[in-house]
C-alpha cells in the first residue's frame, strides 16, 4: 500500500506530509524540541497535551514559534 501525502503550510512554506501523521509526529520529524515551542494551527494555539491528537487537512496552516531564553 502506498502512503498518501497532503500539503500543509508550515510558517508559510508548503510541506508535503504523510496524511496520518499527528502534530507530535510531524514536530519530531522536523526535529523540534517539544518543550520549547508554541504551535498555532489555523489561527488557534494548540496546547502541548493535544499534540498527539491533532491531525491535519490539506492546506492547513501551521505556525511554529521557538521560545528562546537568555539574559
mmCIF file of the N, C-alpha and C atoms, coordinates in Angstrom:
data_MODEL
# 
_entry.id   MODEL 
# 
loop_
_atom_site.group_PDB 
_atom_site.id 
_atom_site.type_symbol 
_atom_site.label_atom_id 
_atom_site.label_alt_id 
_atom_site.label_comp_id 
_atom_site.label_asym_id 
_atom_site.label_entity_id 
_atom_site.label_seq_id 
_atom_site.pdbx_PDB_ins_code 
_atom_site.Cartn_x 
_atom_site.Cartn_y 
_atom_site.Cartn_z 
_atom_site.occupancy 
_atom_site.B_iso_or_equiv 
_atom_site.pdbx_formal_charge 
_atom_site.auth_seq_id 
_atom_site.auth_comp_id 
_atom_site.auth_asym_id 
_atom_site.auth_atom_id 
_atom_site.pdbx_PDB_model_num 
ATOM 1   N N  . UNK A 1 1  ? 0.838  -1.183 0.000  1.00 0.00 ? 1  UNK A N  1 
ATOM 2   C CA . UNK A 1 1  ? 0.000  0.000  0.000  1.00 0.00 ? 1  UNK A CA 1 
ATOM 3   C C  . UNK A 1 1  ? 0.884  1.248  0.000  1.00 0.00 ? 1  UNK A C  1 
ATOM 4   N N  . UNK A 1 2  ? 0.619  2.168  -0.893 1.00 0.00 ? 2  UNK A N  1 
ATOM 5   C CA . UNK A 1 2  ? 1.398  3.396  -0.992 1.00 0.00 ? 2  UNK A CA 1 
ATOM 6   C C  . UNK A 1 2  ? 0.887  4.430  -0.004 1.00 0.00 ? 2  UNK A C  1 
ATOM 7   N N  . UNK A 1 3  ? 1.804  5.135  0.679  1.00 0.00 ? 3  UNK A N  1 
ATOM 8   C CA . UNK A 1 3  ? 1.366  6.200  1.581  1.00 0.00 ? 3  UNK A CA 1 
ATOM 9   C C  . UNK A 1 3  ? 0.739  7.350  0.793  1.00 0.00 ? 3  UNK A C  1 
ATOM 10  N N  . UNK A 1 4  ? -0.194 8.043  1.424  1.00 0.00 ? 4  UNK A N  1 
ATOM 11  C CA . UNK A 1 4  ? -0.864 9.181  0.802  1.00 0.00 ? 4  UNK A CA 1 
ATOM 12  C C  . UNK A 1 4  ? -0.354 10.456 1.477  1.00 0.00 ? 4  UNK A C  1 
ATOM 13  N N  . UNK A 1 5  ? 0.008  11.434 0.661  1.00 0.00 ? 5  UNK A N  1 
ATOM 14  C CA . UNK A 1 5  ? 0.551  12.680 1.171  1.00 0.00 ? 5  UNK A CA 1 
ATOM 15  C C  . UNK A 1 5  ? -0.396 13.836 0.869  1.00 0.00 ? 5  UNK A C  1 
ATOM 16  N N  . UNK A 1 6  ? -0.405 14.815 1.760  1.00 0.00 ? 6  UNK A N  1 
ATOM 17  C CA . UNK A 1 6  ? -1.143 16.061 1.582  1.00 0.00 ? 6  UNK A CA 1 
ATOM 18  C C  . UNK A 1 6  ? -0.160 17.212 1.765  1.00 0.00 ? 6  UNK A C  1 
ATOM 19  N N  . UNK A 1 7  ? -0.589 18.401 1.412  1.00 0.00 ? 7  UNK A N  1 
ATOM 20  C CA . UNK A 1 7  ? 0.240  19.590 1.577  1.00 0.00 ? 7  UNK A CA 1 
ATOM 21  C C  . UNK A 1 7  ? -0.365 20.485 2.648  1.00 0.00 ? 7  UNK A C  1 
ATOM 22  N N  . UNK A 1 8  ? 0.474  20.889 3.597  1.00 0.00 ? 8  UNK A N  1 
ATOM 23  C CA . UNK A 1 8  ? 0.114  21.903 4.583  1.00 0.00 ? 8  UNK A CA 1 
ATOM 24  C C  . UNK A 1 8  ? 1.145  23.013 4.454  1.00 0.00 ? 8  UNK A C  1 
ATOM 25  N N  . UNK A 1 9  ? 0.929  24.104 5.169  1.00 0.00 ? 9  UNK A N  1 
ATOM 26  C CA . UNK A 1 9  ? 1.870  25.218 5.152  1.00 0.00 ? 9  UNK A CA 1 
ATOM 27  C C  . UNK A 1 9  ? 2.424  25.404 6.555  1.00 0.00 ? 9  UNK A C  1 
ATOM 28  N N  . UNK A 1 10 ? 3.746  25.307 6.668  1.00 0.00 ? 10 UNK A N  1 
ATOM 29  C CA . UNK A 1 10 ? 4.426  25.482 7.950  1.00 0.00 ? 10 UNK A CA 1 
ATOM 30  C C  . UNK A 1 10 ? 5.225  26.769 7.869  1.00 0.00 ? 10 UNK A C  1 
ATOM 31  N N  . UNK A 1 11 ? 4.856  27.719 8.717  1.00 0.00 ? 11 UNK A N  1 
ATOM 32  C CA . UNK A 1 11 ? 5.484  29.049 8.709  1.00 0.00 ? 11 UNK A CA 1 
ATOM 33  C C  . UNK A 1 11 ? 5.529  29.615 7.290  1.00 0.00 ? 11 UNK A C  1 
ATOM 34  N N  . UNK A 1 12 ? 4.431  29.418 6.565  1.00 0.00 ? 12 UNK A N  1 
ATOM 35  C CA . UNK A 1 12 ? 4.289  29.984 5.235  1.00 0.00 ? 12 UNK A CA 1 
ATOM 36  C C  . UNK A 1 12 ? 4.875  29.162 4.096  1.00 0.00 ? 12 UNK A C  1 
ATOM 37  N N  . UNK A 1 13 ? 5.567  28.079 4.403  1.00 0.00 ? 13 UNK A N  1 
ATOM 38  C CA . UNK A 1 13 ? 6.202  27.254 3.382  1.00 0.00 ? 13 UNK A CA 1 
ATOM 39  C C  . UNK A 1 13 ? 5.406  25.961 3.166  1.00 0.00 ? 13 UNK A C  1 
ATOM 40  N N  . UNK A 1 14 ? 5.179  25.601 1.902  1.00 0.00 ? 14 UNK A N  1 
ATOM 41  C CA . UNK A 1 14 ? 4.472  24.361 1.595  1.00 0.00 ? 14 UNK A CA 1 
ATOM 42  C C  . UNK A 1 14 ? 5.291  23.167 2.075  1.00 0.00 ? 14 UNK A C  1 
ATOM 43  N N  . UNK A 1 15 ? 4.609  22.182 2.644  1.00 0.00 ? 15 UNK A N  1 
ATOM 44  C CA . UNK A 1 15 ? 5.261  20.981 3.163  1.00 0.00 ? 15 UNK A CA 1 
ATOM 45  C C  . UNK A 1 15 ? 4.349  19.796 2.881  1.00 0.00 ? 15 UNK A C  1 
ATOM 46  N N  . UNK A 1 16 ? 4.878  18.780 2.224  1.00 0.00 ? 16 UNK A N  1 
ATOM 47  C CA . UNK A 1 16 ? 4.121  17.555 1.966  1.00 0.00 ? 16 UNK A CA 1 
ATOM 48  C C  . UNK A 1 16 ? 4.343  16.593 3.124  1.00 0.00 ? 16 UNK A C  1 
ATOM 49  N N  . UNK A 1 17 ? 3.261  16.102 3.703  1.00 0.00 ? 17 UNK A N  1 
ATOM 50  C CA . UNK A 1 17 ? 3.361  15.233 4.872  1.00 0.00 ? 17 UNK A CA 1 
ATOM 51  C C  . UNK A 1 17 ? 2.489  14.003 4.658  1.00 0.00 ? 17 UNK A C  1 
ATOM 52  N N  . UNK A 1 18 ? 2.851  12.931 5.329  1.00 0.00 ? 18 UNK A N  1 
ATOM 53  C CA . UNK A 1 18 ? 2.058  11.714 5.328  1.00 0.00 ? 18 UNK A CA 1 
ATOM 54  C C  . UNK A 1 18 ? 0.770  12.013 6.081  1.00 0.00 ? 18 UNK A C  1 
ATOM 55  N N  . UNK A 1 19 ? -0.359 11.830 5.447  1.00 0.00 ? 19 UNK A N  1 
ATOM 56  C CA . UNK A 1 19 ? -1.622 12.349 5.979  1.00 0.00 ? 19 UNK A CA 1 
ATOM 57  C C  . UNK A 1 19 ? -2.058 11.761 7.313  1.00 0.00 ? 19 UNK A C  1 
ATOM 58  N N  . UNK A 1 20 ? -1.433 10.688 7.761  1.00 0.00 ? 20 UNK A N  1 
ATOM 59  C CA . UNK A 1 20 ? -1.808 10.111 9.055  1.00 0.00 ? 20 UNK A CA 1 
ATOM 60  C C  . UNK A 1 20 ? -0.858 10.531 10.180 1.00 0.00 ? 20 UNK A C  1 
ATOM 61  N N  . UNK A 1 21 ? 0.001  11.512 9.917  1.00 0.00 ? 21 UNK A N  1 
ATOM 62  C CA . UNK A 1 21 ? 0.922  11.996 10.951 1.00 0.00 ? 21 UNK A CA 1 
ATOM 63  C C  . UNK A 1 21 ? 0.186  12.929 11.909 1.00 0.00 ? 21 UNK A C  1 
ATOM 64  N N  . UNK A 1 22 ? 0.428  12.735 13.192 1.00 0.00 ? 22 UNK A N  1 
ATOM 65  C CA . UNK A 1 22 ? -0.100 13.676 14.178 1.00 0.00 ? 22 UNK A CA 1 
ATOM 66  C C  . UNK A 1 22 ? 0.835  14.887 14.239 1.00 0.00 ? 22 UNK A C  1 
ATOM 67  N N  . UNK A 1 23 ? 0.380  15.918 14.900 1.00 0.00 ? 23 UNK A N  1 
ATOM 68  C CA . UNK A 1 23 ? 1.219  17.101 15.090 1.00 0.00 ? 23 UNK A CA 1 
ATOM 69  C C  . UNK A 1 23 ? 2.509  16.717 15.802 1.00 0.00 ? 23 UNK A C  1 
ATOM 70  N N  . UNK A 1 24 ? 2.420  15.880 16.814 1.00 0.00 ? 24 UNK A N  1 
ATOM 71  C CA . UNK A 1 24 ? 3.624  15.462 17.553 1.00 0.00 ? 24 UNK A CA 1 
ATOM 72  C C  . UNK A 1 24 ? 4.600  14.732 16.629 1.00 0.00 ? 24 UNK A C  1 
ATOM 73  N N  . UNK A 1 25 ? 4.109  13.817 15.813 1.00 0.00 ? 25 UNK A N  1 
ATOM 74  C CA . UNK A 1 25 ? 4.974  13.083 14.890 1.00 0.00 ? 25 UNK A CA 1 
ATOM 75  C C  . UNK A 1 25 ? 5.641  14.040 13.894 1.00 0.00 ? 25 UNK A C  1 
ATOM 76  N N  . UNK A 1 26 ? 4.881  15.008 13.422 1.00 0.00 ? 26 UNK A N  1 
ATOM 77  C CA . UNK A 1 26 ? 5.421  15.991 12.486 1.00 0.00 ? 26 UNK A CA 1 
ATOM 78  C C  . UNK A 1 26 ? 6.525  16.813 13.150 1.00 0.00 ? 26 UNK A C  1 
ATOM 79  N N  . UNK A 1 27 ? 6.284  17.280 14.366 1.00 0.00 ? 27 UNK A N  1 
ATOM 80  C CA . UNK A 1 27 ? 7.273  18.094 15.069 1.00 0.00 ? 27 UNK A CA 1 
ATOM 81  C C  . UNK A 1 27 ? 8.551  17.312 15.353 1.00 0.00 ? 27 UNK A C  1 
ATOM 82  N N  . UNK A 1 28 ? 8.404  16.048 15.735 1.00 0.00 ? 28 UNK A N  1 
ATOM 83  C CA . UNK A 1 28 ? 9.581  15.214 15.976 1.00 0.00 ? 28 UNK A CA 1 
ATOM 84  C C  . UNK A 1 28 ? 10.333 14.954 14.671 1.00 0.00 ? 28 UNK A C  1 
ATOM 85  N N  . UNK A 1 29 ? 9.604  14.724 13.589 1.00 0.00 ? 29 UNK A N  1 
ATOM 86  C CA . UNK A 1 29 ? 10.228 14.533 12.286 1.00 0.00 ? 29 UNK A CA 1 
ATOM 87  C C  . UNK A 1 29 ? 11.040 15.765 11.884 1.00 0.00 ? 29 UNK A C  1 
ATOM 88  N N  . UNK A 1 30 ? 10.510 16.944 12.188 1.00 0.00 ? 30 UNK A N  1 
ATOM 89  C CA . UNK A 1 30 ? 11.195 18.198 11.869 1.00 0.00 ? 30 UNK A CA 1 
ATOM 90  C C  . UNK A 1 30 ? 12.251 18.571 12.913 1.00 0.00 ? 30 UNK A C  1 
ATOM 91  N N  . UNK A 1 31 ? 12.420 17.721 13.927 1.00 0.00 ? 31 UNK A N  1 
ATOM 92  C CA . UNK A 1 31 ? 13.435 17.856 14.970 1.00 0.00 ? 31 UNK A CA 1 
ATOM 93  C C  . UNK A 1 31 ? 13.258 19.087 15.851 1.00 0.00 ? 31 UNK A C  1 
ATOM 94  N N  . UNK A 1 32 ? 12.004 19.405 16.186 1.00 0.00 ? 32 UNK A N  1 
ATOM 95  C CA . UNK A 1 32 ? 11.734 20.481 17.132 1.00 0.00 ? 32 UNK A CA 1 
ATOM 96  C C  . UNK A 1 32 ? 11.797 19.934 18.553 1.00 0.00 ? 32 UNK A C  1 
ATOM 97  N N  . UNK A 1 33 ? 12.272 20.757 19.473 1.00 0.00 ? 33 UNK A N  1 
ATOM 98  C CA . UNK A 1 33 ? 12.251 20.433 20.896 1.00 0.00 ? 33 UNK A CA 1 
ATOM 99  C C  . UNK A 1 33 ? 10.852 20.770 21.404 1.00 0.00 ? 33 UNK A C  1 
ATOM 100 N N  . UNK A 1 34 ? 10.070 19.759 21.756 1.00 0.00 ? 34 UNK A N  1 
ATOM 101 C CA . UNK A 1 34 ? 8.658  19.957 22.074 1.00 0.00 ? 34 UNK A CA 1 
ATOM 102 C C  . UNK A 1 34 ? 8.417  20.843 23.289 1.00 0.00 ? 34 UNK A C  1 
ATOM 103 N N  . UNK A 1 35 ? 9.394  20.929 24.171 1.00 0.00 ? 35 UNK A N  1 
ATOM 104 C CA . UNK A 1 35 ? 9.227  21.727 25.388 1.00 0.00 ? 35 UNK A CA 1 
ATOM 105 C C  . UNK A 1 35 ? 9.526  23.209 25.194 1.00 0.00 ? 35 UNK A C  1 
ATOM 106 N N  . UNK A 1 36 ? 9.985  23.588 23.994 1.00 0.00 ? 36 UNK A N  1 
ATOM 107 C CA . UNK A 1 36 ? 10.370 24.992 23.805 1.00 0.00 ? 36 UNK A CA 1 
ATOM 108 C C  . UNK A 1 36 ? 9.746  25.612 22.557 1.00 0.00 ? 36 UNK A C  1 
ATOM 109 N N  . UNK A 1 37 ? 8.516  25.178 22.239 1.00 0.00 ? 37 UNK A N  1 
ATOM 110 C CA . UNK A 1 37 ? 7.828  25.747 21.083 1.00 0.00 ? 37 UNK A CA 1 
ATOM 111 C C  . UNK A 1 37 ? 6.373  26.052 21.430 1.00 0.00 ? 37 UNK A C  1 
ATOM 112 N N  . UNK A 1 38 ? 5.805  26.941 20.631 1.00 0.00 ? 38 UNK A N  1 
ATOM 113 C CA . UNK A 1 38 ? 4.376  27.223 20.654 1.00 0.00 ? 38 UNK A CA 1 
ATOM 114 C C  . UNK A 1 38 ? 3.888  26.939 19.245 1.00 0.00 ? 38 UNK A C  1 
ATOM 115 N N  . UNK A 1 39 ? 2.750  26.239 19.134 1.00 0.00 ? 39 UNK A N  1 
ATOM 116 C CA . UNK A 1 39 ? 2.231  25.865 17.818 1.00 0.00 ? 39 UNK A CA 1 
ATOM 117 C C  . UNK A 1 39 ? 0.833  26.444 17.639 1.00 0.00 ? 39 UNK A C  1 
ATOM 118 N N  . UNK A 1 40 ? 0.645  27.081 16.488 1.00 0.00 ? 40 UNK A N  1 
ATOM 119 C CA . UNK A 1 40 ? -0.651 27.610 16.100 1.00 0.00 ? 40 UNK A CA 1 
ATOM 120 C C  . UNK A 1 40 ? -1.127 26.821 14.884 1.00 0.00 ? 40 UNK A C  1 
ATOM 121 N N  . UNK A 1 41 ? -2.337 26.312 14.953 1.00 0.00 ? 41 UNK A N  1 
ATOM 122 C CA . UNK A 1 41 ? -2.929 25.525 13.862 1.00 0.00 ? 41 UNK A CA 1 
ATOM 123 C C  . UNK A 1 41 ? -4.182 26.247 13.398 1.00 0.00 ? 41 UNK A C  1 
ATOM 124 N N  . UNK A 1 42 ? -4.154 26.762 12.174 1.00 0.00 ? 42 UNK A N  1 
ATOM 125 C CA . UNK A 1 42 ? -5.278 27.528 11.626 1.00 0.00 ? 42 UNK A CA 1 
ATOM 126 C C  . UNK A 1 42 ? -5.752 28.608 12.597 1.00 0.00 ? 42 UNK A C  1 
ATOM 127 N N  . UNK A 1 43 ? -4.791 29.390 13.091 1.00 0.00 ? 43 UNK A N  1 
ATOM 128 C CA . UNK A 1 43 ? -5.038 30.545 13.967 1.00 0.00 ? 43 UNK A CA 1 
ATOM 129 C C  . UNK A 1 43 ? -5.460 30.202 15.384 1.00 0.00 ? 43 UNK A C  1 
ATOM 130 N N  . UNK A 1 44 ? -5.306 28.949 15.822 1.00 0.00 ? 44 UNK A N  1 
ATOM 131 C CA . UNK A 1 44 ? -5.616 28.545 17.201 1.00 0.00 ? 44 UNK A CA 1 
ATOM 132 C C  . UNK A 1 44 ? -4.378 27.929 17.833 1.00 0.00 ? 44 UNK A C  1 
ATOM 133 N N  . UNK A 1 45 ? -4.037 28.405 19.024 1.00 0.00 ? 45 UNK A N  1 
ATOM 134 C CA . UNK A 1 45 ? -2.904 27.841 19.759 1.00 0.00 ? 45 UNK A CA 1 
ATOM 135 C C  . UNK A 1 45 ? -3.261 26.424 20.196 1.00 0.00 ? 45 UNK A C  1 
ATOM 136 N N  . UNK A 1 46 ? -2.327 25.490 19.977 1.00 0.00 ? 46 UNK A N  1 
ATOM 137 C CA . UNK A 1 46 ? -2.531 24.093 20.369 1.00 0.00 ? 46 UNK A CA 1 
ATOM 138 C C  . UNK A 1 46 ? -1.739 23.823 21.634 1.00 0.00 ? 46 UNK A C  1 
ATOM 139 N N  . UNK A 1 47 ? -2.408 23.358 22.685 1.00 0.00 ? 47 UNK A N  1 
ATOM 140 C CA . UNK A 1 47 ? -1.737 23.001 23.938 1.00 0.00 ? 47 UNK A CA 1 
ATOM 141 C C  . UNK A 1 47 ? -0.914 21.740 23.703 1.00 0.00 ? 47 UNK A C  1 
ATOM 142 N N  . UNK A 1 48 ? 0.262  21.668 24.342 1.00 0.00 ? 48 UNK A N  1 
ATOM 143 C CA . UNK A 1 48 ? 1.153  20.531 24.084 1.00 0.00 ? 48 UNK A CA 1 
ATOM 144 C C  . UNK A 1 48 ? 0.514  19.187 24.403 1.00 0.00 ? 48 UNK A C  1 
ATOM 145 N N  . UNK A 1 49 ? -0.476 19.162 25.286 1.00 0.00 ? 49 UNK A N  1 
ATOM 146 C CA . UNK A 1 49 ? -1.149 17.895 25.602 1.00 0.00 ? 49 UNK A CA 1 
ATOM 147 C C  . UNK A 1 49 ? -2.023 17.408 24.444 1.00 0.00 ? 49 UNK A C  1 
ATOM 148 N N  . UNK A 1 50 ? -2.263 18.270 23.459 1.00 0.00 ? 50 UNK A N  1 
ATOM 149 C CA . UNK A 1 50 ? -3.081 17.903 22.299 1.00 0.00 ? 50 UNK A CA 1 
ATOM 150 C C  . UNK A 1 50 ? -2.241 17.573 21.065 1.00 0.00 ? 50 UNK A C  1 
ATOM 151 N N  . UNK A 1 51 ? -0.919 17.593 21.181 1.00 0.00 ? 51 UNK A N  1 
ATOM 152 C CA . UNK A 1 51 ? -0.050 17.319 20.030 1.00 0.00 ? 51 UNK A CA 1 
ATOM 153 C C  . UNK A 1 51 ? -0.299 15.928 19.452 1.00 0.00 ? 51 UNK A C  1 
ATOM 154 N N  . UNK A 1 52 ? -0.545 14.930 20.327 1.00 0.00 ? 52 UNK A N  1 
ATOM 155 C CA . UNK A 1 52 ? -0.778 13.550 19.872 1.00 0.00 ? 52 UNK A CA 1 
ATOM 156 C C  . UNK A 1 52 ? -2.096 13.379 19.130 1.00 0.00 ? 52 UNK A C  1 
ATOM 157 N N  . UNK A 1 53 ? -3.067 14.207 19.440 1.00 0.00 ? 53 UNK A N  1 
ATOM 158 C CA . UNK A 1 53 ? -4.415 14.016 18.894 1.00 0.00 ? 53 UNK A CA 1 
ATOM 159 C C  . UNK A 1 53 ? -4.794 15.056 17.843 1.00 0.00 ? 53 UNK A C  1 
ATOM 160 N N  . UNK A 1 54 ? -3.832 15.884 17.462 1.00 0.00 ? 54 UNK A N  1 
ATOM 161 C CA . UNK A 1 54 ? -4.088 16.895 16.433 1.00 0.00 ? 54 UNK A CA 1 
ATOM 162 C C  . UNK A 1 54 ? -3.598 16.381 15.081 1.00 0.00 ? 54 UNK A C  1 
ATOM 163 N N  . UNK A 1 55 ? -4.515 16.328 14.120 1.00 0.00 ? 55 UNK A N  1 
ATOM 164 C CA . UNK A 1 55 ? -4.203 15.880 12.763 1.00 0.00 ? 55 UNK A CA 1 
ATOM 165 C C  . UNK A 1 55 ? -4.592 16.991 11.794 1.00 0.00 ? 55 UNK A C  1 
ATOM 166 N N  . UNK A 1 56 ? -4.126 16.906 10.569 1.00 0.00 ? 56 UNK A N  1 
ATOM 167 C CA . UNK A 1 56 ? -4.281 17.987 9.606  1.00 0.00 ? 56 UNK A CA 1 
ATOM 168 C C  . UNK A 1 56 ? -5.144 17.598 8.423  1.00 0.00 ? 56 UNK A C  1 
ATOM 169 N N  . UNK A 1 57 ? -5.651 18.633 7.776  1.00 0.00 ? 57 UNK A N  1 
ATOM 170 C CA . UNK A 1 57 ? -6.309 18.505 6.478  1.00 0.00 ? 57 UNK A CA 1 
ATOM 171 C C  . UNK A 1 57 ? -5.433 19.237 5.466  1.00 0.00 ? 57 UNK A C  1 
ATOM 172 N N  . UNK A 1 58 ? -5.561 18.867 4.221  1.00 0.00 ? 58 UNK A N  1 
ATOM 173 C CA . UNK A 1 58 ? -4.797 19.530 3.173  1.00 0.00 ? 58 UNK A CA 1 
ATOM 174 C C  . UNK A 1 58 ? -5.037 21.039 3.227  1.00 0.00 ? 58 UNK A C  1 
ATOM 175 N N  . UNK A 1 59 ? -3.971 21.792 3.059  1.00 0.00 ? 59 UNK A N  1 
ATOM 176 C CA . UNK A 1 59 ? -3.972 23.260 3.034  1.00 0.00 ? 59 UNK A CA 1 
ATOM 177 C C  . UNK A 1 59 ? -4.054 23.908 4.419  1.00 0.00 ? 59 UNK A C  1 
ATOM 178 N N  . UNK A 1 60 ? -4.000 23.126 5.509  1.00 0.00 ? 60 UNK A N  1 
ATOM 179 C CA . UNK A 1 60 ? -3.973 23.717 6.846  1.00 0.00 ? 60 UNK A CA 1 
ATOM 180 C C  . UNK A 1 60 ? -2.728 24.577 6.993  1.00 0.00 ? 60 UNK A C  1 
ATOM 181 N N  . UNK A 1 61 ? -2.802 25.526 7.910  1.00 0.00 ? 61 UNK A N  1 
ATOM 182 C CA . UNK A 1 61 ? -1.681 26.428 8.177  1.00 0.00 ? 61 UNK A CA 1 
ATOM 183 C C  . UNK A 1 61 ? -1.176 26.206 9.595  1.00 0.00 ? 61 UNK A C  1 
ATOM 184 N N  . UNK A 1 62 ? 0.135  25.980 9.707  1.00 0.00 ? 62 UNK A N  1 
ATOM 185 C CA . UNK A 1 62 ? 0.803  25.738 10.978 1.00 0.00 ? 62 UNK A CA 1 
ATOM 186 C C  . UNK A 1 62 ? 1.860  26.816 11.173 1.00 0.00 ? 62 UNK A C  1 
ATOM 187 N N  . UNK A 1 63 ? 1.863  27.435 12.325 1.00 0.00 ? 63 UNK A N  1 
ATOM 188 C CA . UNK A 1 63 ? 2.930  28.368 12.689 1.00 0.00 ? 63 UNK A CA 1 
ATOM 189 C C  . UNK A 1 63 ? 3.626  27.779 13.900 1.00 0.00 ? 63 UNK A C  1 
ATOM 190 N N  . UNK A 1 64 ? 4.936  27.658 13.829 1.00 0.00 ? 64 UNK A N  1 
ATOM 191 C CA . UNK A 1 64 ? 5.734  27.118 14.925 1.00 0.00 ? 64 UNK A CA 1 
ATOM 192 C C  . UNK A 1 64 ? 6.672  28.217 15.397 1.00 0.00 ? 64 UNK A C  1 
ATOM 193 N N  . UNK A 1 65 ? 6.554  28.549 16.671 1.00 0.00 ? 65 UNK A N  1 
ATOM 194 C CA . UNK A 1 65 ? 7.372  29.605 17.270 1.00 0.00 ? 65 UNK A CA 1 
ATOM 195 C C  . UNK A 1 65 ? 8.278  28.961 18.296 1.00 0.00 ? 65 UNK A C  1 
ATOM 196 N N  . UNK A 1 66 ? 9.589  29.173 18.134 1.00 0.00 ? 66 UNK A N  1 
ATOM 197 C CA . UNK A 1 66 ? 10.570 28.630 19.073 1.00 0.00 ? 66 UNK A CA 1 
ATOM 198 C C  . UNK A 1 66 ? 10.811 29.640 20.179 1.00 0.00 ? 66 UNK A C  1 
ATOM 199 N N  . UNK A 1 67 ? 10.732 29.167 21.407 1.00 0.00 ? 67 UNK A N  1 
ATOM 200 C CA . UNK A 1 67 ? 10.969 30.018 22.570 1.00 0.00 ? 67 UNK A CA 1 
ATOM 201 C C  . UNK A 1 67 ? 12.445 29.953 22.929 1.00 0.00 ? 67 UNK A C  1 
ATOM 202 N N  . UNK A 1 68 ? 13.061 31.122 23.015 1.00 0.00 ? 68 UNK A N  1 
ATOM 203 C CA . UNK A 1 68 ? 14.478 31.207 23.332 1.00 0.00 ? 68 UNK A CA 1 
ATOM 204 C C  . UNK A 1 68 ? 14.646 31.989 24.615 1.00 0.00 ? 68 UNK A C  1 
ATOM 205 N N  . UNK A 1 69 ? 15.367 31.415 25.569 1.00 0.00 ? 69 UNK A N  1 
ATOM 206 C CA . UNK A 1 69 ? 15.621 32.105 26.823 1.00 0.00 ? 69 UNK A CA 1 
ATOM 207 C C  . UNK A 1 69 ? 17.003 32.717 26.813 1.00 0.00 ? 69 UNK A C  1 
ATOM 208 N N  . UNK A 1 70 ? 17.223 33.603 27.717 1.00 0.00 ? 70 UNK A N  1 
ATOM 209 C CA . UNK A 1 70 ? 18.548 34.211 27.805 1.00 0.00 ? 70 UNK A CA 1 
ATOM 210 C C  . UNK A 1 70 ? 18.509 35.433 28.699 1.00 0.00 ? 70 UNK A C  1 
ATOM 211 N N  . UNK A 1 71 ? 19.612 36.051 28.802 1.00 0.00 ? 71 UNK A N  1 
ATOM 212 C CA . UNK A 1 71 ? 19.658 37.208 29.678 1.00 0.00 ? 71 UNK A CA 1 
ATOM 213 C C  . UNK A 1 71 ? 20.559 38.282 29.175 1.00 0.00 ? 71 UNK A C  1 
# 
